[in-house]
Amino acid sequence: MSNNTYHSDKITKTEQFLQECSGWLRLLDFFKQENSYLKTRLSFVVDHKAEADFLTWAEQFQNRFILKDEFITEIALDVKRQEILLAETAVKKILTEEQLSKKQQKLRNEIEYLEKDFSVTKNEFNKFISSVL
């Protein structure tokens, strides 16, 4: 005897979008933590290395990390707003499915960009730190 509860209930697009938003918020939290870790590593290396060229590069990475934090916070707010819209629309039909889908796709694109950009920055940072130590 198998449990077919999951398969017998049809998931709506709104429920799928809400699940996707929930996953994004977990991912954004991870990026925020990872970004904090990178800033801490940078700070540690700066404490032990004070050459002018190094400090210039370190400042550039610090600025990139700060911008990442701001972007992550912005996207997280947008995702939370989308969750509210989805919940309200499920009850009050505030937006059409097409409008919700467009907003969801915009967020999906922003998350995809962040994932790629974060990975590039992290790899560049690791290569930079390895080259100066």
Chimera marker file (.cmm) of the C-alpha trace (Angstrom):
<marker_set name="trace">
<marker id="1" x="0.000" y="0.000" z="0.000" r="1" g="1" b="0" radius="0.5"/>
<marker id="2" x="1.564" y="3.282" z="-1.079" r="1" g="1" b="0" radius="0.5"/>
<marker id="3" x="0.808" y="6.795" z="-0.013" r="1" g="1" b="0" radius="0.5"/>
<marker id="4" x="-0.533" y="8.665" z="-3.057" r="1" g="1" b="0" radius="0.5"/>
<marker id="5" x="-1.589" y="11.795" z="-1.175" r="1" g="1" b="0" radius="0.5"/>
<marker id="6" x="1.039" y="13.934" z="-2.882" r="1" g="1" b="0" radius="0.5"/>
<marker id="7" x="0.196" y="12.616" z="-6.348" r="1" g="1" b="0" radius="0.5"/>
<marker id="8" x="-3.557" y="12.883" z="-5.951" r="1" g="1" b="0" radius="0.5"/>
<marker id="9" x="-3.538" y="16.542" z="-4.953" r="1" g="1" b="0" radius="0.5"/>
<marker id="10" x="-3.015" y="18.905" z="-7.849" r="1" g="1" b="0" radius="0.5"/>
<marker id="11" x="-0.537" y="21.665" z="-7.062" r="1" g="1" b="0" radius="0.5"/>
<marker id="12" x="-1.525" y="25.077" z="-8.364" r="1" g="1" b="0" radius="0.5"/>
<marker id="13" x="0.765" y="27.509" z="-10.109" r="1" g="1" b="0" radius="0.5"/>
<marker id="14" x="0.442" y="29.835" z="-7.117" r="1" g="1" b="0" radius="0.5"/>
<marker id="15" x="1.538" y="27.054" z="-4.752" r="1" g="1" b="0" radius="0.5"/>
<marker id="16" x="4.477" y="26.276" z="-7.045" r="1" g="1" b="0" radius="0.5"/>
<marker id="17" x="5.468" y="29.947" z="-7.085" r="1" g="1" b="0" radius="0.5"/>
<marker id="18" x="5.258" y="30.088" z="-3.280" r="1" g="1" b="0" radius="0.5"/>
<marker id="19" x="7.500" y="27.016" z="-3.012" r="1" g="1" b="0" radius="0.5"/>
<marker id="20" x="9.954" y="28.614" z="-5.422" r="1" g="1" b="0" radius="0.5"/>
<marker id="21" x="9.963" y="31.824" z="-3.334" r="1" g="1" b="0" radius="0.5"/>
<marker id="22" x="10.628" y="29.821" z="-0.184" r="1" g="1" b="0" radius="0.5"/>
<marker id="23" x="13.608" y="28.154" z="-1.849" r="1" g="1" b="0" radius="0.5"/>
<marker id="24" x="14.918" y="31.507" z="-3.031" r="1" g="1" b="0" radius="0.5"/>
<marker id="25" x="14.783" y="32.940" z="0.474" r="1" g="1" b="0" radius="0.5"/>
<marker id="26" x="16.841" y="30.000" z="1.765" r="1" g="1" b="0" radius="0.5"/>
<marker id="27" x="19.316" y="30.499" z="-1.084" r="1" g="1" b="0" radius="0.5"/>
<marker id="28" x="19.552" y="34.238" z="-0.413" r="1" g="1" b="0" radius="0.5"/>
<marker id="29" x="20.188" y="33.531" z="3.261" r="1" g="1" b="0" radius="0.5"/>
<marker id="30" x="23.020" y="31.211" z="2.241" r="1" g="1" b="0" radius="0.5"/>
<marker id="31" x="24.516" y="33.888" z="-0.036" r="1" g="1" b="0" radius="0.5"/>
<marker id="32" x="24.320" y="36.453" z="2.764" r="1" g="1" b="0" radius="0.5"/>
<marker id="33" x="26.158" y="34.064" z="5.104" r="1" g="1" b="0" radius="0.5"/>
<marker id="34" x="28.726" y="33.186" z="2.461" r="1" g="1" b="0" radius="0.5"/>
<marker id="35" x="29.289" y="36.856" z="1.669" r="1" g="1" b="0" radius="0.5"/>
<marker id="36" x="29.829" y="37.548" z="5.370" r="1" g="1" b="0" radius="0.5"/>
<marker id="37" x="32.362" y="34.725" z="5.492" r="1" g="1" b="0" radius="0.5"/>
<marker id="38" x="34.245" y="36.176" z="2.496" r="1" g="1" b="0" radius="0.5"/>
<marker id="39" x="34.354" y="39.621" z="4.144" r="1" g="1" b="0" radius="0.5"/>
<marker id="40" x="35.723" y="38.036" z="7.322" r="1" g="1" b="0" radius="0.5"/>
<marker id="41" x="38.414" y="36.207" z="5.348" r="1" g="1" b="0" radius="0.5"/>
<marker id="42" x="39.327" y="39.438" z="3.580" r="1" g="1" b="0" radius="0.5"/>
<marker id="43" x="39.563" y="41.252" z="6.895" r="1" g="1" b="0" radius="0.5"/>
<marker id="44" x="41.834" y="38.552" z="8.279" r="1" g="1" b="0" radius="0.5"/>
<marker id="45" x="44.190" y="38.781" z="5.295" r="1" g="1" b="0" radius="0.5"/>
<marker id="46" x="44.196" y="42.613" z="5.399" r="1" g="1" b="0" radius="0.5"/>
<marker id="47" x="45.264" y="42.413" z="9.064" r="1" g="1" b="0" radius="0.5"/>
<marker id="48" x="48.353" y="40.474" z="7.981" r="1" g="1" b="0" radius="0.5"/>
<marker id="49" x="49.224" y="42.125" z="4.691" r="1" g="1" b="0" radius="0.5"/>
<marker id="50" x="49.524" y="45.885" z="4.283" r="1" g="1" b="0" radius="0.5"/>
<marker id="51" x="51.166" y="46.536" z="0.896" r="1" g="1" b="0" radius="0.5"/>
<marker id="52" x="49.522" y="49.391" z="-1.038" r="1" g="1" b="0" radius="0.5"/>
<marker id="53" x="48.728" y="47.264" z="-4.124" r="1" g="1" b="0" radius="0.5"/>
<marker id="54" x="47.130" y="44.602" z="-1.987" r="1" g="1" b="0" radius="0.5"/>
<marker id="55" x="45.044" y="47.131" z="-0.075" r="1" g="1" b="0" radius="0.5"/>
<marker id="56" x="43.743" y="48.593" z="-3.346" r="1" g="1" b="0" radius="0.5"/>
<marker id="57" x="42.589" y="45.146" z="-4.482" r="1" g="1" b="0" radius="0.5"/>
<marker id="58" x="41.207" y="44.360" z="-1.042" r="1" g="1" b="0" radius="0.5"/>
<marker id="59" x="39.148" y="47.543" z="-1.092" r="1" g="1" b="0" radius="0.5"/>
<marker id="60" x="37.721" y="46.622" z="-4.485" r="1" g="1" b="0" radius="0.5"/>
<marker id="61" x="36.643" y="43.222" z="-3.188" r="1" g="1" b="0" radius="0.5"/>
<marker id="62" x="35.191" y="44.801" z="-0.040" r="1" g="1" b="0" radius="0.5"/>
<marker id="63" x="33.113" y="47.140" z="-2.228" r="1" g="1" b="0" radius="0.5"/>
<marker id="64" x="31.915" y="44.206" z="-4.328" r="1" g="1" b="0" radius="0.5"/>
<marker id="65" x="30.908" y="42.308" z="-1.191" r="1" g="1" b="0" radius="0.5"/>
<marker id="66" x="28.984" y="45.328" z="0.114" r="1" g="1" b="0" radius="0.5"/>
<marker id="67" x="27.160" y="45.645" z="-3.212" r="1" g="1" b="0" radius="0.5"/>
<marker id="68" x="26.331" y="41.927" z="-3.076" r="1" g="1" b="0" radius="0.5"/>
<marker id="69" x="24.820" y="42.382" z="0.389" r="1" g="1" b="0" radius="0.5"/>
<marker id="70" x="22.673" y="45.239" z="-0.886" r="1" g="1" b="0" radius="0.5"/>
<marker id="71" x="21.561" y="43.257" z="-3.945" r="1" g="1" b="0" radius="0.5"/>
<marker id="72" x="20.754" y="40.194" z="-1.830" r="1" g="1" b="0" radius="0.5"/>
<marker id="73" x="18.688" y="42.333" z="0.555" r="1" g="1" b="0" radius="0.5"/>
<marker id="74" x="16.856" y="43.956" z="-2.358" r="1" g="1" b="0" radius="0.5"/>
<marker id="75" x="16.008" y="40.628" z="-3.971" r="1" g="1" b="0" radius="0.5"/>
<marker id="76" x="14.896" y="39.164" z="-0.629" r="1" g="1" b="0" radius="0.5"/>
<marker id="77" x="12.471" y="42.065" z="-0.182" r="1" g="1" b="0" radius="0.5"/>
<marker id="78" x="11.151" y="41.543" z="-3.706" r="1" g="1" b="0" radius="0.5"/>
<marker id="79" x="10.671" y="37.824" z="-3.031" r="1" g="1" b="0" radius="0.5"/>
<marker id="80" x="8.809" y="38.541" z="0.215" r="1" g="1" b="0" radius="0.5"/>
<marker id="81" x="6.586" y="41.031" z="-1.642" r="1" g="1" b="0" radius="0.5"/>
<marker id="82" x="5.923" y="38.361" z="-4.261" r="1" g="1" b="0" radius="0.5"/>
<marker id="83" x="4.929" y="35.899" z="-1.532" r="1" g="1" b="0" radius="0.5"/>
<marker id="84" x="2.429" y="38.425" z="-0.178" r="1" g="1" b="0" radius="0.5"/>
<marker id="85" x="1.051" y="39.086" z="-3.664" r="1" g="1" b="0" radius="0.5"/>
<marker id="86" x="0.719" y="35.372" z="-4.312" r="1" g="1" b="0" radius="0.5"/>
<marker id="87" x="-1.117" y="34.786" z="-1.037" r="1" g="1" b="0" radius="0.5"/>
<marker id="88" x="-3.425" y="37.774" z="-1.567" r="1" g="1" b="0" radius="0.5"/>
<marker id="89" x="-4.099" y="36.839" z="-5.181" r="1" g="1" b="0" radius="0.5"/>
<marker id="90" x="-4.980" y="33.280" z="-4.175" r="1" g="1" b="0" radius="0.5"/>
<marker id="91" x="-7.747" y="34.733" z="-2.006" r="1" g="1" b="0" radius="0.5"/>
<marker id="92" x="-8.743" y="38.006" z="-3.687" r="1" g="1" b="0" radius="0.5"/>
<marker id="93" x="-7.590" y="37.518" z="-7.307" r="1" g="1" b="0" radius="0.5"/>
<marker id="94" x="-5.669" y="40.831" z="-7.227" r="1" g="1" b="0" radius="0.5"/>
<marker id="95" x="-3.477" y="39.915" z="-10.211" r="1" g="1" b="0" radius="0.5"/>
<marker id="96" x="-3.930" y="37.634" z="-13.189" r="1" g="1" b="0" radius="0.5"/>
<marker id="97" x="-1.915" y="34.449" z="-13.540" r="1" g="1" b="0" radius="0.5"/>
<marker id="98" x="-0.020" y="36.120" z="-16.391" r="1" g="1" b="0" radius="0.5"/>
<marker id="99" x="0.930" y="39.092" z="-14.192" r="1" g="1" b="0" radius="0.5"/>
<marker id="100" x="2.107" y="36.781" z="-11.421" r="1" g="1" b="0" radius="0.5"/>
<marker id="101" x="4.081" y="34.710" z="-13.916" r="1" g="1" b="0" radius="0.5"/>
<marker id="102" x="5.846" y="37.816" z="-15.243" r="1" g="1" b="0" radius="0.5"/>
<marker id="103" x="6.803" y="38.918" z="-11.741" r="1" g="1" b="0" radius="0.5"/>
<marker id="104" x="7.988" y="35.405" z="-10.913" r="1" g="1" b="0" radius="0.5"/>
<marker id="105" x="10.089" y="35.229" z="-14.080" r="1" g="1" b="0" radius="0.5"/>
<marker id="106" x="11.696" y="38.589" z="-13.281" r="1" g="1" b="0" radius="0.5"/>
<marker id="107" x="12.680" y="37.290" z="-9.847" r="1" g="1" b="0" radius="0.5"/>
<marker id="108" x="13.894" y="34.034" z="-11.373" r="1" g="1" b="0" radius="0.5"/>
<marker id="109" x="16.164" y="36.020" z="-13.710" r="1" g="1" b="0" radius="0.5"/>
<marker id="110" x="17.523" y="38.115" z="-10.827" r="1" g="1" b="0" radius="0.5"/>
<marker id="111" x="18.264" y="35.016" z="-8.752" r="1" g="1" b="0" radius="0.5"/>
<marker id="112" x="19.992" y="33.375" z="-11.718" r="1" g="1" b="0" radius="0.5"/>
<marker id="113" x="22.114" y="36.488" z="-12.271" r="1" g="1" b="0" radius="0.5"/>
<marker id="114" x="23.031" y="36.606" z="-8.574" r="1" g="1" b="0" radius="0.5"/>
<marker id="115" x="24.036" y="32.938" z="-8.554" r="1" g="1" b="0" radius="0.5"/>
<marker id="116" x="26.339" y="33.379" z="-11.538" r="1" g="1" b="0" radius="0.5"/>
<marker id="117" x="27.772" y="36.709" z="-10.393" r="1" g="1" b="0" radius="0.5"/>
<marker id="118" x="28.327" y="35.487" z="-6.836" r="1" g="1" b="0" radius="0.5"/>
<marker id="119" x="30.154" y="32.425" z="-8.093" r="1" g="1" b="0" radius="0.5"/>
<marker id="120" x="32.424" y="34.555" z="-10.314" r="1" g="1" b="0" radius="0.5"/>
<marker id="121" x="33.200" y="36.979" z="-7.484" r="1" g="1" b="0" radius="0.5"/>
<marker id="122" x="33.914" y="34.173" z="-5.034" r="1" g="1" b="0" radius="0.5"/>
<marker id="123" x="36.249" y="32.419" z="-7.496" r="1" g="1" b="0" radius="0.5"/>
<marker id="124" x="38.069" y="35.663" z="-8.313" r="1" g="1" b="0" radius="0.5"/>
<marker id="125" x="38.447" y="36.391" z="-4.617" r="1" g="1" b="0" radius="0.5"/>
<marker id="126" x="39.839" y="32.930" z="-3.865" r="1" g="1" b="0" radius="0.5"/>
<marker id="127" x="42.329" y="33.205" z="-6.738" r="1" g="1" b="0" radius="0.5"/>
<marker id="128" x="43.359" y="36.675" z="-5.575" r="1" g="1" b="0" radius="0.5"/>
<marker id="129" x="43.900" y="35.587" z="-1.970" r="1" g="1" b="0" radius="0.5"/>
<marker id="130" x="45.868" y="32.531" z="-3.107" r="1" g="1" b="0" radius="0.5"/>
<marker id="131" x="48.079" y="34.700" z="-5.300" r="1" g="1" b="0" radius="0.5"/>
<marker id="132" x="49.011" y="37.150" z="-2.554" r="1" g="1" b="0" radius="0.5"/>
<marker id="133" x="49.702" y="34.671" z="0.237" r="1" g="1" b="0" radius="0.5"/>
<link id1="1" id2="2" r="1" g="1" b="0" radius="0.2"/>
<link id1="2" id2="3" r="1" g="1" b="0" radius="0.2"/>
<link id1="3" id2="4" r="1" g="1" b="0" radius="0.2"/>
<link id1="4" id2="5" r="1" g="1" b="0" radius="0.2"/>
<link id1="5" id2="6" r="1" g="1" b="0" radius="0.2"/>
<link id1="6" id2="7" r="1" g="1" b="0" radius="0.2"/>
<link id1="7" id2="8" r="1" g="1" b="0" radius="0.2"/>
<link id1="8" id2="9" r="1" g="1" b="0" radius="0.2"/>
<link id1="9" id2="10" r="1" g="1" b="0" radius="0.2"/>
<link id1="10" id2="11" r="1" g="1" b="0" radius="0.2"/>
<link id1="11" id2="12" r="1" g="1" b="0" radius="0.2"/>
<link id1="12" id2="13" r="1" g="1" b="0" radius="0.2"/>
<link id1="13" id2="14" r="1" g="1" b="0" radius="0.2"/>
<link id1="14" id2="15" r="1" g="1" b="0" radius="0.2"/>
<link id1="15" id2="16" r="1" g="1" b="0" radius="0.2"/>
<link id1="16" id2="17" r="1" g="1" b="0" radius="0.2"/>
<link id1="17" id2="18" r="1" g="1" b="0" radius="0.2"/>
<link id1="18" id2="19" r="1" g="1" b="0" radius="0.2"/>
<link id1="19" id2="20" r="1" g="1" b="0" radius="0.2"/>
<link id1="20" id2="21" r="1" g="1" b="0" radius="0.2"/>
<link id1="21" id2="22" r="1" g="1" b="0" radius="0.2"/>
<link id1="22" id2="23" r="1" g="1" b="0" radius="0.2"/>
<link id1="23" id2="24" r="1" g="1" b="0" radius="0.2"/>
<link id1="24" id2="25" r="1" g="1" b="0" radius="0.2"/>
<link id1="25" id2="26" r="1" g="1" b="0" radius="0.2"/>
<link id1="26" id2="27" r="1" g="1" b="0" radius="0.2"/>
<link id1="27" id2="28" r="1" g="1" b="0" radius="0.2"/>
<link id1="28" id2="29" r="1" g="1" b="0" radius="0.2"/>
<link id1="29" id2="30" r="1" g="1" b="0" radius="0.2"/>
<link id1="30" id2="31" r="1" g="1" b="0" radius="0.2"/>
<link id1="31" id2="32" r="1" g="1" b="0" radius="0.2"/>
<link id1="32" id2="33" r="1" g="1" b="0" radius="0.2"/>
<link id1="33" id2="34" r="1" g="1" b="0" radius="0.2"/>
<link id1="34" id2="35" r="1" g="1" b="0" radius="0.2"/>
<link id1="35" id2="36" r="1" g="1" b="0" radius="0.2"/>
<link id1="36" id2="37" r="1" g="1" b="0" radius="0.2"/>
<link id1="37" id2="38" r="1" g="1" b="0" radius="0.2"/>
<link id1="38" id2="39" r="1" g="1" b="0" radius="0.2"/>
<link id1="39" id2="40" r="1" g="1" b="0" radius="0.2"/>
<link id1="40" id2="41" r="1" g="1" b="0" radius="0.2"/>
<link id1="41" id2="42" r="1" g="1" b="0" radius="0.2"/>
<link id1="42" id2="43" r="1" g="1" b="0" radius="0.2"/>
<link id1="43" id2="44" r="1" g="1" b="0" radius="0.2"/>
<link id1="44" id2="45" r="1" g="1" b="0" radius="0.2"/>
<link id1="45" id2="46" r="1" g="1" b="0" radius="0.2"/>
<link id1="46" id2="47" r="1" g="1" b="0" radius="0.2"/>
<link id1="47" id2="48" r="1" g="1" b="0" radius="0.2"/>
<link id1="48" id2="49" r="1" g="1" b="0" radius="0.2"/>
<link id1="49" id2="50" r="1" g="1" b="0" radius="0.2"/>
<link id1="50" id2="51" r="1" g="1" b="0" radius="0.2"/>
<link id1="51" id2="52" r="1" g="1" b="0" radius="0.2"/>
<link id1="52" id2="53" r="1" g="1" b="0" radius="0.2"/>
<link id1="53" id2="54" r="1" g="1" b="0" radius="0.2"/>
<link id1="54" id2="55" r="1" g="1" b="0" radius="0.2"/>
<link id1="55" id2="56" r="1" g="1" b="0" radius="0.2"/>
<link id1="56" id2="57" r="1" g="1" b="0" radius="0.2"/>
<link id1="57" id2="58" r="1" g="1" b="0" radius="0.2"/>
<link id1="58" id2="59" r="1" g="1" b="0" radius="0.2"/>
<link id1="59" id2="60" r="1" g="1" b="0" radius="0.2"/>
<link id1="60" id2="61" r="1" g="1" b="0" radius="0.2"/>
<link id1="61" id2="62" r="1" g="1" b="0" radius="0.2"/>
<link id1="62" id2="63" r="1" g="1" b="0" radius="0.2"/>
<link id1="63" id2="64" r="1" g="1" b="0" radius="0.2"/>
<link id1="64" id2="65" r="1" g="1" b="0" radius="0.2"/>
<link id1="65" id2="66" r="1" g="1" b="0" radius="0.2"/>
<link id1="66" id2="67" r="1" g="1" b="0" radius="0.2"/>
<link id1="67" id2="68" r="1" g="1" b="0" radius="0.2"/>
<link id1="68" id2="69" r="1" g="1" b="0" radius="0.2"/>
<link id1="69" id2="70" r="1" g="1" b="0" radius="0.2"/>
<link id1="70" id2="71" r="1" g="1" b="0" radius="0.2"/>
<link id1="71" id2="72" r="1" g="1" b="0" radius="0.2"/>
<link id1="72" id2="73" r="1" g="1" b="0" radius="0.2"/>
<link id1="73" id2="74" r="1" g="1" b="0" radius="0.2"/>
<link id1="74" id2="75" r="1" g="1" b="0" radius="0.2"/>
<link id1="75" id2="76" r="1" g="1" b="0" radius="0.2"/>
<link id1="76" id2="77" r="1" g="1" b="0" radius="0.2"/>
<link id1="77" id2="78" r="1" g="1" b="0" radius="0.2"/>
<link id1="78" id2="79" r="1" g="1" b="0" radius="0.2"/>
<link id1="79" id2="80" r="1" g="1" b="0" radius="0.2"/>
<link id1="80" id2="81" r="1" g="1" b="0" radius="0.2"/>
<link id1="81" id2="82" r="1" g="1" b="0" radius="0.2"/>
<link id1="82" id2="83" r="1" g="1" b="0" radius="0.2"/>
<link id1="83" id2="84" r="1" g="1" b="0" radius="0.2"/>
<link id1="84" id2="85" r="1" g="1" b="0" radius="0.2"/>
<link id1="85" id2="86" r="1" g="1" b="0" radius="0.2"/>
<link id1="86" id2="87" r="1" g="1" b="0" radius="0.2"/>
<link id1="87" id2="88" r="1" g="1" b="0" radius="0.2"/>
<link id1="88" id2="89" r="1" g="1" b="0" radius="0.2"/>
<link id1="89" id2="90" r="1" g="1" b="0" radius="0.2"/>
<link id1="90" id2="91" r="1" g="1" b="0" radius="0.2"/>
<link id1="91" id2="92" r="1" g="1" b="0" radius="0.2"/>
<link id1="92" id2="93" r="1" g="1" b="0" radius="0.2"/>
<link id1="93" id2="94" r="1" g="1" b="0" radius="0.2"/>
<link id1="94" id2="95" r="1" g="1" b="0" radius="0.2"/>
<link id1="95" id2="96" r="1" g="1" b="0" radius="0.2"/>
<link id1="96" id2="97" r="1" g="1" b="0" radius="0.2"/>
<link id1="97" id2="98" r="1" g="1" b="0" radius="0.2"/>
<link id1="98" id2="99" r="1" g="1" b="0" radius="0.2"/>
<link id1="99" id2="100" r="1" g="1" b="0" radius="0.2"/>
<link id1="100" id2="101" r="1" g="1" b="0" radius="0.2"/>
<link id1="101" id2="102" r="1" g="1" b="0" radius="0.2"/>
<link id1="102" id2="103" r="1" g="1" b="0" radius="0.2"/>
<link id1="103" id2="104" r="1" g="1" b="0" radius="0.2"/>
<link id1="104" id2="105" r="1" g="1" b="0" radius="0.2"/>
<link id1="105" id2="106" r="1" g="1" b="0" radius="0.2"/>
<link id1="106" id2="107" r="1" g="1" b="0" radius="0.2"/>
<link id1="107" id2="108" r="1" g="1" b="0" radius="0.2"/>
<link id1="108" id2="109" r="1" g="1" b="0" radius="0.2"/>
<link id1="109" id2="110" r="1" g="1" b="0" radius="0.2"/>
<link id1="110" id2="111" r="1" g="1" b="0" radius="0.2"/>
<link id1="111" id2="112" r="1" g="1" b="0" radius="0.2"/>
<link id1="112" id2="113" r="1" g="1" b="0" radius="0.2"/>
<link id1="113" id2="114" r="1" g="1" b="0" radius="0.2"/>
<link id1="114" id2="115" r="1" g="1" b="0" radius="0.2"/>
<link id1="115" id2="116" r="1" g="1" b="0" radius="0.2"/>
<link id1="116" id2="117" r="1" g="1" b="0" radius="0.2"/>
<link id1="117" id2="118" r="1" g="1" b="0" radius="0.2"/>
<link id1="118" id2="119" r="1" g="1" b="0" radius="0.2"/>
<link id1="119" id2="120" r="1" g="1" b="0" radius="0.2"/>
<link id1="120" id2="121" r="1" g="1" b="0" radius="0.2"/>
<link id1="121" id2="122" r="1" g="1" b="0" radius="0.2"/>
<link id1="122" id2="123" r="1" g="1" b="0" radius="0.2"/>
<link id1="123" id2="124" r="1" g="1" b="0" radius="0.2"/>
<link id1="124" id2="125" r="1" g="1" b="0" radius="0.2"/>
<link id1="125" id2="126" r="1" g="1" b="0" radius="0.2"/>
<link id1="126" id2="127" r="1" g="1" b="0" radius="0.2"/>
<link id1="127" id2="128" r="1" g="1" b="0" radius="0.2"/>
<link id1="128" id2="129" r="1" g="1" b="0" radius="0.2"/>
<link id1="129" id2="130" r="1" g="1" b="0" radius="0.2"/>
<link id1="130" id2="131" r="1" g="1" b="0" radius="0.2"/>
<link id1="131" id2="132" r="1" g="1" b="0" radius="0.2"/>
<link id1="132" id2="133" r="1" g="1" b="0" radius="0.2"/>
</marker_set>
